[in-house]
Amino acid sequence: MAAVIVDSADQDDIRITLESLRLGKSPRLHWRDESPARQLIIAERLASMPIRGIVTVHLHSRDIRTERARRRCLERLLTEVDHAEVTTVAIESRSPEQDHLDRGLLTGLRMAHILPKNLTVTWRPSVSEPLLWAADAVVSATTWWLDGRTRYYDLLAEQVRMICLE
């Protein structure tokens, strides 16, 4: 799971740049739908942007449910963005049921005083927020790097901090 931290003064310019990378009538930029040549272009453009990425990775055995691993990644990611003094977080909406699980986690973190109540967190469809496309590309380049395909992550490495969870 990834977060891309963008200064509010740069958000509109970055959104415009990301939108310019879409092809044809595609409603969003999505890493897995792109060719290797396009992935390289996307990674190069991201590397030139004033962004910082945080990626949380939970390499887990088959006996751990994927949703459990995702929750651990989300919890750590939210605490990291809070420590980075981020005030607003947009999370890609998955489905009403899955978003409800995320909201429950957020509520629990707030009640345990792990996250402040004034951290604004919203769930948005990826087609409505181009900054989510940047997070998708960063996490994809990172997971591909973990699989030995280093080309894209190498371009972003100076901007991305990866956190491996046990």
Salt bridges, closest charged atoms under 4 A:
ASP12 OD1 - ARG15 NH1 3.19
ASP33 OD2 - HIS30 ND1 3.62
GLU34 OE1 - ARG38 NE 2.97
GLU67 OE2 - ARG94 NH2 2.99
GLU80 OE2 - ARG76 NE 2.80
GLU80 OE1 - ARG161 NH2 2.38
GLU92 OE2 - ARG28 NH1 3.62
ASP102 OD1 - ARG70 NH1 2.71
ASP102 OD1 - ARG94 NH2 3.50
GLU129 OE2 - ARG15 NE 2.91
GLU129 OE1 - ARG124 NH1 3.26
ASP136 OD1 - HIS30 NE2 3.63
ASP147 OD2 - ARG149 NH2 3.83
